[in-house]
Amino acid sequence: MTKLKHIIQVDEIQLKIYREMSPEKKLDIAIKLYHSARLLKKIALQKQHPDWSDDQITRELRNIFLYART
């Protein structure tokens, strides 16, 4: 099986799983993904700007997610 066929097959399985999920479960997954993304971005900002205070990191994180910037 080629890599592309494997990816397509996995995507189809994943779609089937999502279709069978309740709306509440989908929302729960979305919220967890959002919080994971914020945590990863916070860690990246702390590494990029070790001299920034926690307040500066929090403000920048809020702006990034509010205005969908990277």
Order of alpha helices (4+ residues) and beta strands (2+ residues): alpha-alpha-alpha
